[in-house]
Amino acid sequence: MKMRVMAGIGILLLCILFMGSGTVNAESVFPSDSIVKQKCSACHKTDQQGRVDVIEETRKSPEEWRAVVDRMIRLNSAPLPEKDFYPVVKELSEYLILSPTEMARVAYINSDENSQYREIPNGKVEERLYTACVRCHTFGKIASHRNTEAQWAEVRNLHLGYYPTTVPQMREMDWVKESEALIKPLTELFPFDTPEWKQWMKNRKDQDLTGEWQMAGYQPGVGYYTGTVNFVPDKQKGGDEYRMTRQVKYQNGMQLVQEGSATLYGQYHLRYALAPTGLTGRIEGVFDLDDKAMGFSGKWWAVVQDANAFGNEKFFKGDAPARIFALFPTAFQSGKAETQRLTLAGVNLPKSLGPEDIKSSDPQVKFSGVSETEDGIFDCKVSIGKDAAPGKVTLSIQGVAVDHQLVVYDKIDAIRIRPTIGRARVSSGAAYPPQGVQFVARGIHNGSDGNPGTP
């Protein structure tokens, strides 16, 4: 009996280690001088076409590639010197990254602030995945991977091998059976190979971030701000590495100048780290590039999260197509006798922009004054007539893309606090520093039917 059990375990291990390959590339995606091949092929063998086993059957976000390479070192004793860690992560992210569309779905998980984001399953298959997998980690982590069917099977085997306590912890179900049944749905939801990804990779262009970018954003608890981001290539560190300066001016008058470094992964995924200043601690940020508009959008956060400072931000290259990418405040009350002030933030806007150039979808919304306060920033006087219809108002300027709409309201029906439930903690030592929650109060208008929560 013991011999049979041991033989069964041996067969299981062989299945885990030598499960059939699902590589779909005709040849290796890596160049001949690839650092991935140099550093990883001791364990990941190459085939006759030069493809690296396992590695070339999966795509991930840079954040997940970093986690995987770190795991290879910690658990598998991968012989990777510290100086080669990020070059390997960068090359993996250059050739086996998510497309911008795929990344957009998981953007919320790539920032490290004390996020209050709530994941909700969409459909029966995701409900099964949440039940079987999201007890231990986020759905966003799963969606940050794109695998062949064989590699999704290996992910399941990895859990059985490294985390066998999963089975008794999930004792209300037959986890072994259910996880095996989910391999096919995972492959369909998050496939390695798609026509869209191939087309994006084919059309992807090398990016040079050098120069000044116009920036605008919103920091909960502090307010709106504008400014610039300037990138200078850091040739000592290598390609797609930059030194950056971030200059910020808040509406309340506070100004910051921050210095740091930035890395561009896969020609569109930017991560930066900024040194502390007299007013801020260390800042990190993660942003994704829209290469047609030549603009980044994303989030920054304070590494020490006792106050959970973070901001949502966009910045566009100085020679990008003309665009208004931010306006604030976003909501205006109708029927006020005095004019209200609106700030437009953009890039390559006409220097002669006047009130007659800004058209409104509601004739009750009128501009009576426009002046440029600094490069790309316009201060506007707006009148909202008493008969203006509550709702969204579209602004248009000839030859200029306008990303956002104004909101008109006649009264405030309620105040909503977000997040509705805050998850925070006090300090529990260096490994568990304090984490605060920043709440935001927003006015609510119930719309034309007067009922809360309706479309």
VOPAGU-2260 file (C-alpha; in pm, 1 decimal, decimal comma):
REM VOPAGU-2260
SITE   aa  ch    i         X         Y         Z
SITE  MET   A    0       0,0       0,0       0,0
SITE  LYS   A    1     280,2     243,6      88,5
SITE  MET   A    2     454,4     171,1    -240,6
SITE  ARG   A    3     133,6     244,8    -430,8
SITE  VAL   A    4      83,7     574,6    -248,9
SITE  MET   A    5     441,6     682,7    -315,7
SITE  ALA   A    6     410,1     584,2    -678,6
SITE  GLY   A    7      92,8     789,3    -705,4
SITE  ILE   A    8     268,6    1091,6    -558,5
SITE  GLY   A    9     556,8    1044,5    -800,7
SITE  ILE   A   10     319,7    1034,2   -1097,0
SITE  LEU   A   11     147,5    1352,7    -970,5
SITE  LEU   A   12     482,0    1532,3    -942,4
SITE  LEU   A   13     580,5    1423,8   -1290,7
SITE  CYS   A   14     248,8    1557,6   -1421,7
SITE  ILE   A   15     313,1    1888,5   -1247,3
SITE  LEU   A   16     669,8    1918,4   -1371,2
SITE  PHE   A   17     630,5    1788,6   -1725,6
SITE  MET   A   18     280,2    1888,5   -1821,7
SITE  GLY   A   19     253,2    1942,4   -2197,1
SITE  SER   A   20     370,2    2275,5   -2327,2
SITE  GLY   A   21     115,7    2521,4   -2465,1
SITE  THR   A   22     356,7    2758,1   -2635,9
SITE  VAL   A   23     188,4    2933,0   -2927,9
SITE  ASN   A   24     471,3    3150,2   -3064,2
SITE  ALA   A   25     641,9    3012,9   -3376,0
SITE  GLU   A   26     974,4    3148,8   -3250,5
SITE  SER   A   27    1109,1    3316,8   -2941,0
SITE  VAL   A   28     988,9    3668,2   -2866,1
SITE  PHE   A   29    1326,1    3752,3   -2708,3
SITE  PRO   A   30    1628,3    3886,7   -2900,7
SITE  SER   A   31    1943,1    3678,3   -2942,7
SITE  ASP   A   32    2125,2    3870,2   -2666,5
SITE  SER   A   33    1830,0    3838,0   -2427,6
SITE  ILE   A   34    1913,3    3874,4   -2058,4
SITE  VAL   A   35    1610,6    3655,5   -1979,8
SITE  LYS   A   36    1766,2    3370,1   -2177,9
SITE  GLN   A   37    2103,4    3430,7   -2015,1
SITE  LYS   A   38    1973,7    3438,5   -1658,6
SITE  CYS   A   39    1669,2    3209,5   -1664,1
SITE  SER   A   40    1762,0    2923,0   -1897,4
SITE  ALA   A   41    1942,6    2731,7   -1622,4
SITE  CYS   A   42    1595,2    2613,6   -1518,8
SITE  HIS   A   43    1377,3    2721,8   -1812,9
SITE  LYS   A   44    1518,9    2531,7   -2108,0
SITE  THR   A   45    1497,0    2659,2   -2465,0
SITE  ASP   A   46    1352,8    2451,6   -2748,7
SITE  GLN   A   47    1477,9    2419,4   -3107,3
SITE  GLN   A   48    1313,4    2751,5   -3200,0
SITE  GLY   A   49    1485,2    2921,2   -2907,1
SITE  ARG   A   50    1163,9    2960,4   -2705,2
SITE  VAL   A   51    1204,6    2967,2   -2327,1
SITE  ASP   A   52     999,1    2696,2   -2158,3
SITE  VAL   A   53     706,6    2816,1   -1944,9
SITE  ILE   A   54     808,9    3184,1   -1962,9
SITE  GLU   A   55     691,4    3223,2   -2322,8
SITE  GLU   A   56     350,6    3079,0   -2238,1
SITE  THR   A   57     247,3    3363,8   -2011,0
SITE  ARG   A   58     203,1    3740,9   -2015,6
SITE  LYS   A   59     174,2    3960,3   -1708,1
SITE  SER   A   60     176,8    4315,2   -1578,9
SITE  PRO   A   61     521,4    4445,6   -1474,4
SITE  GLU   A   62     403,2    4425,8   -1114,0
SITE  GLU   A   63     332,2    4053,9   -1150,7
SITE  TRP   A   64     657,1    3987,3   -1338,4
SITE  ARG   A   65     838,8    4150,6   -1047,9
SITE  ALA   A   66     652,3    3926,1    -802,1
SITE  VAL   A   67     728,8    3613,9   -1008,5
SITE  VAL   A   68    1101,5    3687,9   -1043,7
SITE  ASP   A   69    1118,4    3761,3    -670,3
SITE  ARG   A   70     948,6    3425,6    -601,1
SITE  MET   A   71    1197,3    3244,2    -825,7
SITE  ILE   A   72    1479,8    3385,1    -613,2
SITE  ARG   A   73    1319,2    3326,6    -273,3
SITE  LEU   A   74    1168,2    2982,0    -326,1
SITE  ASN   A   75    1366,9    2833,1    -613,6
SITE  SER   A   76    1707,6    2988,1    -541,9
SITE  ALA   A   77    1731,5    3135,1    -891,3
SITE  PRO   A   78    2093,3    3255,2    -938,9
SITE  LEU   A   79    2001,7    3614,7   -1022,6
SITE  PRO   A   80    2226,3    3893,2    -886,8
SITE  GLU   A   81    2052,6    4203,7    -757,4
SITE  LYS   A   82    2193,6    4415,2   -1040,9
SITE  ASP   A   83    2013,7    4194,8   -1294,1
SITE  PHE   A   84    1675,7    4185,0   -1116,7
SITE  TYR   A   85    1515,8    4487,2   -1283,2
SITE  PRO   A   86    1676,5    4434,3   -1625,9
SITE  VAL   A   87    1512,9    4089,7   -1631,0
SITE  VAL   A   88    1176,2    4232,9   -1518,5
SITE  LYS   A   89    1202,4    4507,2   -1783,1
SITE  GLU   A   90    1274,2    4261,8   -2064,7
SITE  LEU   A   91     992,0    4030,3   -1958,7
SITE  SER   A   92     763,9    4333,8   -1952,9
SITE  GLU   A   93     886,6    4448,7   -2294,1
SITE  TYR   A   94     790,9    4129,5   -2477,8
SITE  LEU   A   95     532,8    3954,2   -2256,7
SITE  ILE   A   96     321,2    4234,9   -2115,7
SITE  LEU   A   97     -51,4    4299,7   -2107,7
SITE  SER   A   98    -192,0    4525,2   -2376,8
SITE  PRO   A   99    -313,0    4870,4   -2262,6
SITE  THR   A  100    -673,8    4748,6   -2289,6
SITE  GLU   A  101    -598,6    4447,5   -2071,4
SITE  MET   A  102    -403,9    4661,5   -1825,0
SITE  ALA   A  103    -690,3    4909,6   -1792,6
SITE  ARG   A  104    -902,0    4636,2   -1636,7
SITE  VAL   A  105    -652,3    4586,3   -1352,6
SITE  ALA   A  106    -519,5    4942,4   -1314,5
SITE  TYR   A  107    -677,5    4965,0    -968,9
SITE  ILE   A  108    -451,9    4690,9    -830,8
SITE  ASN   A  109    -122,2    4834,8    -955,1
SITE  SER   A  110    -112,9    5124,7    -707,8
SITE  ASP   A  111      -8,1    5064,6    -347,2
SITE  GLU   A  112    -213,4    5313,3    -148,2
SITE  ASN   A  113    -456,6    5185,0     115,6
SITE  SER   A  114    -714,0    5118,5    -153,0
SITE  GLN   A  115   -1080,9    5095,3     -63,3
SITE  TYR   A  116   -1170,6    4952,1    -404,3
SITE  ARG   A  117   -1435,2    4681,0    -394,2
SITE  GLU   A  118   -1424,7    4398,9    -648,8
SITE  ILE   A  119   -1760,5    4260,8    -767,0
SITE  PRO   A  120   -1796,6    3948,3    -985,1
SITE  ASN   A  121   -1946,9    3987,0   -1331,2
SITE  GLY   A  122   -2138,7    3671,4   -1426,5
SITE  LYS   A  123   -2151,4    3309,7   -1311,1
SITE  VAL   A  124   -1795,1    3217,4   -1410,9
SITE  GLU   A  125   -1645,6    3505,0   -1214,8
SITE  GLU   A  126   -1867,0    3412,8    -917,8
SITE  ARG   A  127   -1706,5    3066,9    -921,0
SITE  LEU   A  128   -1359,6    3224,0    -941,7
SITE  TYR   A  129   -1436,8    3456,3    -651,8
SITE  THR   A  130   -1554,1    3160,0    -442,4
SITE  ALA   A  131   -1254,5    2940,4    -524,4
SITE  CYS   A  132    -973,8    3197,5    -553,0
SITE  VAL   A  133   -1056,4    3543,1    -419,8
SITE  ARG   A  134   -1065,4    3426,5     -59,5
SITE  CYS   A  135    -685,9    3453,5     -58,5
SITE  HIS   A  136    -599,1    3713,5    -322,1
SITE  THR   A  137    -770,5    3969,9    -539,0
SITE  PHE   A  138    -945,1    3906,0    -868,4
SITE  GLY   A  139    -721,7    4177,3   -1011,0
SITE  LYS   A  140    -416,8    3959,6    -945,6
SITE  ILE   A  141    -571,6    3678,6   -1151,1
SITE  ALA   A  142    -666,6    3918,8   -1430,9
SITE  SER   A  143    -306,7    4048,3   -1438,1
SITE  HIS   A  144    -201,0    3717,9   -1597,1
SITE  ARG   A  145    -263,5    3586,8   -1950,4
SITE  ASN   A  146    -171,9    3218,4   -1985,8
SITE  THR   A  147    -197,0    2923,7   -2220,1
SITE  GLU   A  148    -428,0    2647,5   -2097,4
SITE  ALA   A  149    -124,0    2442,2   -1996,1
SITE  GLN   A  150       6,4    2728,7   -1782,7
SITE  TRP   A  151    -328,3    2789,7   -1614,1
SITE  ALA   A  152    -312,4    2421,3   -1520,1
SITE  GLU   A  153      39,2    2478,8   -1383,3
SITE  VAL   A  154     -86,2    2771,9   -1173,5
SITE  ARG   A  155    -337,9    2537,8   -1016,0
SITE  ASN   A  156     -64,1    2276,1    -959,2
SITE  LEU   A  157     158,5    2540,6    -802,1
SITE  HIS   A  158    -108,9    2608,7    -542,7
SITE  LEU   A  159    -140,6    2239,6    -464,6
SITE  GLY   A  160     237,7    2205,3    -435,4
SITE  TYR   A  161     326,9    2525,1    -247,0
SITE  TYR   A  162       2,3    2584,3     -57,7
SITE  PRO   A  163    -152,7    2242,0      14,2
SITE  THR   A  164    -344,4    2388,7     309,6
SITE  THR   A  165    -570,9    2548,0      47,5
SITE  VAL   A  166    -762,1    2218,3      30,5
SITE  PRO   A  167    -861,5    2195,0     400,6
SITE  GLN   A  168    -912,0    2572,2     421,0
SITE  MET   A  169   -1165,8    2547,4     138,1
SITE  ARG   A  170   -1330,6    2237,8     286,8
SITE  GLU   A  171   -1683,1    2355,7     209,3
SITE  MET   A  172   -1605,0    2262,1    -153,9
SITE  ASP   A  173   -1401,8    2002,8    -339,2
SITE  TRP   A  174   -1129,1    2255,8    -422,9
SITE  VAL   A  175    -913,1    2006,0    -612,9
SITE  LYS   A  176   -1202,8    1924,0    -844,9
SITE  GLU   A  177   -1333,5    2281,4    -875,5
SITE  SER   A  178    -990,9    2433,5    -947,6
SITE  GLU   A  179    -937,4    2177,3   -1222,4
SITE  ALA   A  180   -1278,4    2258,4   -1370,3
SITE  LEU   A  181   -1186,6    2629,7   -1375,2
SITE  ILE   A  182    -878,8    2584,2   -1597,4
SITE  LYS   A  183   -1079,9    2605,2   -1919,8
SITE  PRO   A  184   -1286,0    2911,1   -1810,2
SITE  LEU   A  185    -964,1    3086,8   -1700,1
SITE  THR   A  186    -810,1    3017,7   -2039,6
SITE  GLU   A  187   -1114,4    3167,1   -2211,0
SITE  LEU   A  188   -1131,5    3471,3   -1981,7
SITE  PHE   A  189    -757,7    3544,7   -1979,8
SITE  PRO   A  190    -595,8    3381,5   -2285,0
SITE  PHE   A  191    -227,6    3412,3   -2365,2
SITE  ASP   A  192    -275,6    3467,0   -2735,4
SITE  THR   A  193    -532,2    3704,7   -2884,8
SITE  PRO   A  194    -556,7    3884,5   -3222,5
SITE  GLU   A  195    -591,1    4215,9   -3038,0
SITE  TRP   A  196    -266,2    4165,8   -2846,0
SITE  LYS   A  197     -77,8    4058,2   -3158,6
SITE  GLN   A  198    -203,9    4362,9   -3348,1
SITE  TRP   A  199    -108,7    4596,0   -3064,1
SITE  MET   A  200     240,2    4445,3   -3041,0
SITE  LYS   A  201     281,8    4479,1   -3417,9
SITE  ASN   A  202     182,0    4848,2   -3413,5
SITE  ARG   A  203     357,1    4941,6   -3087,5
SITE  LYS   A  204     615,5    5217,6   -3120,8
SITE  ASP   A  205     921,7    5303,6   -2915,6
SITE  GLN   A  206     852,0    5603,3   -2695,0
SITE  ASP   A  207    1077,9    5890,2   -2592,7
SITE  LEU   A  208     938,8    6075,0   -2291,0
SITE  THR   A  209    1205,4    6346,8   -2298,0
SITE  GLY   A  210    1071,0    6695,8   -2240,4
SITE  GLU   A  211     798,2    6880,3   -2052,9
SITE  TRP   A  212     447,1    6745,5   -1999,7
SITE  GLN   A  213     142,4    6945,0   -1881,8
SITE  MET   A  214     -21,6    6794,1   -1575,6
SITE  ALA   A  215    -345,4    6821,2   -1374,6
SITE  GLY   A  216    -496,0    6612,7   -1098,7
SITE  TYR   A  217    -702,3    6583,4    -783,4
SITE  GLN   A  218    -584,5    6488,9    -435,0
SITE  PRO   A  219    -869,5    6392,3    -198,1
SITE  GLY   A  220    -865,0    6610,3     110,4
SITE  VAL   A  221    -645,1    6876,3     -53,2
SITE  GLY   A  222    -805,3    6959,0    -386,6
SITE  TYR   A  223    -728,1    7019,3    -753,8
SITE  TYR   A  224    -383,8    7103,2    -885,4
SITE  THR   A  225    -194,1    7172,4   -1207,9
SITE  GLY   A  226     172,1    7167,3   -1300,6
SITE  THR   A  227     436,5    7005,3   -1516,5
SITE  VAL   A  228     635,9    6683,6   -1535,4
SITE  ASN   A  229     978,2    6693,3   -1697,8
SITE  PHE   A  230    1169,3    6383,2   -1812,0
SITE  VAL   A  231    1543,1    6360,4   -1885,0
SITE  PRO   A  232    1693,2    6029,8   -2007,7
SITE  ASP   A  233    1908,2    5853,3   -1747,9
SITE  LYS   A  234    2160,3    5693,1   -1983,2
SITE  GLN   A  235    2363,9    5543,5   -1699,1
SITE  LYS   A  236    2068,9    5326,9   -1594,0
SITE  GLY   A  237    1982,9    5225,8   -1951,3
SITE  GLY   A  238    1698,8    5250,9   -2201,0
SITE  ASP   A  239    1354,1    5367,3   -2090,3
SITE  GLU   A  240    1503,4    5507,0   -1768,5
SITE  TYR   A  241    1448,4    5872,8   -1678,4
SITE  ARG   A  242    1518,2    6134,5   -1417,8
SITE  MET   A  243    1205,8    6337,2   -1355,7
SITE  THR   A  244    1099,2    6665,0   -1197,6
SITE  ARG   A  245     740,3    6716,8   -1090,8
SITE  GLN   A  246     624,7    7073,6   -1023,6
SITE  VAL   A  247     282,8    7107,5    -861,8
SITE  LYS   A  248      61,6    7406,9    -783,7
SITE  TYR   A  249    -253,6    7345,2    -579,4
SITE  GLN   A  250    -557,3    7569,9    -597,0
SITE  ASN   A  251    -504,1    7658,8    -230,2
SITE  GLY   A  252    -166,0    7811,7    -322,5
SITE  MET   A  253      59,5    7530,3    -198,0
SITE  GLN   A  254     346,5    7449,6    -436,6
SITE  LEU   A  255     581,5    7150,8    -456,8
SITE  VAL   A  256     891,8    7059,0    -653,6
SITE  GLN   A  257     973,4    6686,5    -644,2
SITE  GLU   A  258    1268,6    6499,6    -794,7
SITE  GLY   A  259    1296,4    6130,1    -869,2
SITE  SER   A  260    1333,6    5852,1   -1122,9
SITE  ALA   A  261    1098,6    5678,3   -1363,1
SITE  THR   A  262    1095,1    5357,6   -1568,3
SITE  LEU   A  263     884,0    5293,3   -1877,3
SITE  TYR   A  264     778,8    4928,3   -1912,6
SITE  GLY   A  265     653,0    4787,1   -2241,7
SITE  GLN   A  266     656,1    5135,6   -2402,5
SITE  TYR   A  267     345,9    5249,8   -2212,5
SITE  HIS   A  268     346,6    5148,9   -1843,8
SITE  LEU   A  269     526,5    5409,5   -1628,1
SITE  ARG   A  270     632,1    5369,5   -1267,0
SITE  TYR   A  271     807,8    5647,0   -1078,4
SITE  ALA   A  272     954,1    5714,4    -733,2
SITE  LEU   A  273     999,7    6067,3    -595,0
SITE  ALA   A  274    1222,9    6168,7    -305,6
SITE  PRO   A  275    1071,8    6322,3      10,7
SITE  THR   A  276    1030,6    6699,6      36,8
SITE  GLY   A  277     968,3    6930,8     330,2
SITE  LEU   A  278     593,5    6886,9     279,9
SITE  THR   A  279     567,4    6528,8     158,8
SITE  GLY   A  280     716,8    6189,1     223,2
SITE  ARG   A  281     836,5    5951,2     -47,6
SITE  ILE   A  282     592,9    5930,2    -339,4
SITE  GLU   A  283     541,4    5651,8    -593,0
SITE  GLY   A  284     319,7    5651,7    -901,4
SITE  VAL   A  285     192,7    5423,3   -1175,2
SITE  PHE   A  286      59,5    5557,1   -1506,6
SITE  ASP   A  287     -38,4    5417,2   -1847,8
SITE  LEU   A  288      19,9    5593,1   -2179,5
SITE  ASP   A  289    -237,8    5660,3   -2449,2
SITE  ASP   A  290       8,8    5680,7   -2737,6
SITE  LYS   A  291    -241,4    5841,4   -2976,8
SITE  ALA   A  292    -317,2    6131,7   -2742,6
SITE  MET   A  293      38,2    6120,5   -2596,4
SITE  GLY   A  294     -94,3    6141,1   -2244,2
SITE  PHE   A  295     -51,6    5941,5   -1923,6
SITE  SER   A  296    -327,8    5874,2   -1671,8
SITE  GLY   A  297    -295,5    5702,8   -1337,5
SITE  LYS   A  298    -236,4    5748,8    -968,4
SITE  TRP   A  299      36,6    5844,7    -719,5
SITE  TRP   A  300      48,1    5768,0    -347,9
SITE  ALA   A  301     254,0    5835,3     -35,3
SITE  VAL   A  302     463,3    5532,5      58,6
SITE  VAL   A  303     402,7    5598,5     429,3
SITE  GLN   A  304      26,1    5571,1     441,3
SITE  ASP   A  305     -60,8    5709,6     783,1
SITE  ALA   A  306    -269,7    5978,3     607,7
SITE  ASN   A  307    -327,7    5769,4     290,7
SITE  ALA   A  308    -236,3    6061,6      64,3
SITE  PHE   A  309    -290,7    5987,0    -303,6
SITE  GLY   A  310    -395,5    6160,0    -621,6
SITE  ASN   A  311    -554,8    6083,1    -956,5
SITE  GLU   A  312    -360,6    6253,8   -1232,2
SITE  LYS   A  313    -304,5    6303,2   -1605,1
SITE  PHE   A  314     -15,0    6457,4   -1794,3
SITE  PHE   A  315      29,5    6517,6   -2166,5
SITE  LYS   A  316     342,5    6579,1   -2371,5
SITE  GLY   A  317     408,3    6936,5   -2476,9
SITE  ASP   A  318     373,0    6858,1   -2846,6
SITE  ALA   A  319      65,0    6635,9   -2807,6
SITE  PRO   A  320    -248,6    6709,7   -3012,7
SITE  ALA   A  321    -454,1    7000,0   -2873,8
SITE  ARG   A  322    -666,0    6881,7   -2582,2
SITE  ILE   A  323    -841,9    6993,9   -2264,3
SITE  PHE   A  324    -781,8    6702,0   -2029,0
SITE  ALA   A  325    -907,5    6850,5   -1702,7
SITE  LEU   A  326   -1161,6    7106,5   -1587,7
SITE  PHE   A  327   -1255,1    7202,8   -1234,6
SITE  PRO   A  328   -1465,0    7240,8   -1042,5
SITE  THR   A  329   -1676,8    6988,2   -1229,7
SITE  ALA   A  330   -2021,8    7094,8   -1102,0
SITE  PHE   A  331   -2201,6    7433,3   -1110,4
SITE  GLN   A  332   -2528,1    7548,4    -957,0
SITE  SER   A  333   -2783,4    7711,0   -1186,5
SITE  GLY   A  334   -2955,5    8043,0   -1124,0
SITE  LYS   A  335   -2674,8    8224,8    -945,1
SITE  ALA   A  336   -2662,3    8597,8   -1018,1
SITE  GLU   A  337   -2283,1    8616,1   -1014,1
SITE  THR   A  338   -2049,3    8444,1   -1258,2
SITE  GLN   A  339   -1868,3    8131,0   -1145,8
SITE  ARG   A  340   -1506,2    8040,6   -1215,0
SITE  LEU   A  341   -1393,6    7740,1   -1417,3
SITE  THR   A  342   -1034,0    7628,3   -1474,8
SITE  LEU   A  343    -942,8    7453,6   -1800,4
SITE  ALA   A  344    -616,9    7255,6   -1811,6
SITE  GLY   A  345    -483,6    7144,0   -2146,2
SITE  VAL   A  346    -201,7    7117,2   -2392,9
SITE  ASN   A  347    -138,0    7307,4   -2715,5
SITE  LEU   A  348    -444,8    7525,2   -2664,1
SITE  PRO   A  349    -491,0    7837,5   -2880,2
SITE  LYS   A  350    -325,4    8139,5   -2717,7
SITE  SER   A  351    -608,8    8358,3   -2843,3
SITE  LEU   A  352    -882,1    8142,4   -2685,8
SITE  GLY   A  353   -1180,9    8362,2   -2602,3
SITE  PRO   A  354   -1535,1    8316,6   -2466,5
SITE  GLU   A  355   -1679,1    8304,6   -2818,3
SITE  ASP   A  356   -1457,7    8001,6   -2897,5
SITE  ILE   A  357   -1612,4    7780,7   -2626,4
SITE  LYS   A  358   -1945,5    7634,9   -2734,8
SITE  SER   A  359   -2190,9    7478,4   -2489,0
SITE  SER   A  360   -2457,9    7214,9   -2556,6
SITE  ASP   A  361   -2689,9    7414,8   -2323,5
SITE  PRO   A  362   -2747,3    7778,8   -2429,6
SITE  GLN   A  363   -2803,3    7861,2   -2060,9
SITE  VAL   A  364   -2433,0    7794,0   -1999,2
SITE  LYS   A  365   -2239,8    8098,7   -2121,3
SITE  PHE   A  366   -1875,8    8207,8   -2104,5
SITE  SER   A  367   -1806,6    8577,8   -2049,4
SITE  GLY   A  368   -1432,7    8581,5   -1990,2
SITE  VAL   A  369   -1129,9    8363,2   -2065,9
SITE  SER   A  370    -768,4    8437,9   -1969,5
SITE  GLU   A  371    -454,4    8225,0   -1974,8
SITE  THR   A  372    -297,7    8231,4   -1627,6
SITE  GLU   A  373       0,9    8012,5   -1720,4
SITE  ASP   A  374      97,6    7781,8   -2004,9
SITE  GLY   A  375    -198,8    7553,0   -2081,5
SITE  ILE   A  376    -414,0    7683,9   -1793,7
SITE  PHE   A  377    -715,5    7908,5   -1861,8
SITE  ASP   A  378    -934,5    8082,1   -1606,7
SITE  CYS   A  379   -1294,8    8122,0   -1727,3
SITE  LYS   A  380   -1601,4    8313,1   -1608,7
SITE  VAL   A  381   -1919,3    8107,9   -1651,9
SITE  SER   A  382   -2285,4    8204,2   -1611,7
SITE  ILE   A  383   -2540,9    7927,7   -1550,4
SITE  GLY   A  384   -2894,8    8051,9   -1622,0
SITE  LYS   A  385   -3182,9    7964,8   -1391,0
SITE  ASP   A  386   -3345,7    7760,5   -1669,1
SITE  ALA   A  387   -3039,6    7545,0   -1730,8
SITE  ALA   A  388   -3137,1    7179,2   -1727,0
SITE  PRO   A  389   -2972,9    6969,8   -1450,7
SITE  GLY   A  390   -2732,3    6718,9   -1598,3
SITE  LYS   A  391   -2418,7    6704,5   -1809,6
SITE  VAL   A  392   -2317,8    6981,7   -2046,1
SITE  THR   A  393   -2080,5    6921,7   -2336,5
SITE  LEU   A  394   -1820,9    7186,2   -2419,3
SITE  SER   A  395   -1656,0    7209,4   -2759,8
SITE  ILE   A  396   -1370,9    7413,3   -2906,7
SITE  GLN   A  397   -1282,9    7392,2   -3274,9
SITE  GLY   A  398    -970,5    7184,7   -3327,6
SITE  VAL   A  399    -942,6    7089,0   -2958,5
SITE  ALA   A  400   -1045,0    6759,2   -2796,5
SITE  VAL   A  401   -1237,2    6810,8   -2471,0
SITE  ASP   A  402   -1226,9    6507,0   -2241,5
SITE  HIS   A  403   -1482,0    6604,3   -1977,3
SITE  GLN   A  404   -1830,8    6752,7   -1936,2
SITE  LEU   A  405   -1963,6    7007,1   -1690,1
SITE  VAL   A  406   -2237,8    6907,9   -1447,2
SITE  VAL   A  407   -2524,0    7150,9   -1377,1
SITE  TYR   A  408   -2746,4    7116,1   -1069,6
SITE  ASP   A  409   -3018,9    7329,2    -913,7
SITE  LYS   A  410   -3004,7    7186,9    -558,7
SITE  ILE   A  411   -2825,3    6928,7    -346,8
SITE  ASP   A  412   -3051,7    6640,4    -246,3
SITE  ALA   A  413   -2800,5    6449,7     -33,2
SITE  ILE   A  414   -2440,4    6421,6      79,5
SITE  ARG   A  415   -2256,1    6098,0       6,3
SITE  ILE   A  416   -1937,8    5992,8     185,7
SITE  ARG   A  417   -1687,2    5774,5       1,8
SITE  PRO   A  418   -1570,8    5519,0      88,1
SITE  THR   A  419   -1881,6    5407,8     276,6
SITE  ILE   A  420   -1666,4    5186,5     500,6
SITE  GLY   A  421   -1302,8    5269,8     571,5
SITE  ARG   A  422   -1040,4    5004,3     637,1
SITE  ALA   A  423    -749,3    5141,1     843,5
SITE  ARG   A  424    -500,8    5023,5    1106,4
SITE  VAL   A  425    -275,3    5162,2    1377,2
SITE  SER   A  426      98,7    5098,0    1373,7
SITE  SER   A  427     204,5    4744,7    1459,3
SITE  GLY   A  428     576,8    4782,9    1405,9
SITE  ALA   A  429     799,7    4831,6    1102,8
SITE  ALA   A  430     641,2    4545,5     907,4
SITE  TYR   A  431     290,3    4684,0     960,7
SITE  PRO   A  432     302,4    5065,1     953,9
SITE  PRO   A  433     -12,8    5270,8    1012,8
SITE  GLN   A  434    -263,5    5306,4     731,7
SITE  GLY   A  435    -521,6    5581,6     726,4
SITE  VAL   A  436    -832,1    5638,1     516,0
SITE  GLN   A  437    -909,9    5960,8     330,6
SITE  PHE   A  438   -1285,1    6021,4     310,9
SITE  VAL   A  439   -1446,2    6247,7      51,6
SITE  ALA   A  440   -1791,1    6411,0      75,9
SITE  ARG   A  441   -1980,8    6473,6    -247,6
SITE  GLY   A  442   -2312,1    6644,9    -314,8
SITE  ILE   A  443   -2583,3    6433,8    -480,7
SITE  HIS   A  444   -2858,8    6545,4    -717,8
SITE  ASN   A  445   -3137,7    6289,8    -763,8
SITE  GLY   A  446   -3200,0    6374,1   -1127,9
SITE  SER   A  447   -3515,6    6456,5   -1319,8
SITE  ASP   A  448   -3729,4    6187,0   -1152,3
SITE  GLY   A  449   -3624,8    6296,8    -800,8
SITE  ASN   A  450   -3551,3    5939,1    -694,1
SITE  PRO   A  451   -3211,9    5846,5    -548,4
SITE  GLY   A  452   -3009,4    5576,4    -719,1
SITE  THR   A  453   -3190,6    5572,5   -1053,2
SITE  PRO   A  454   -3013,6    5623,2   -1390,1
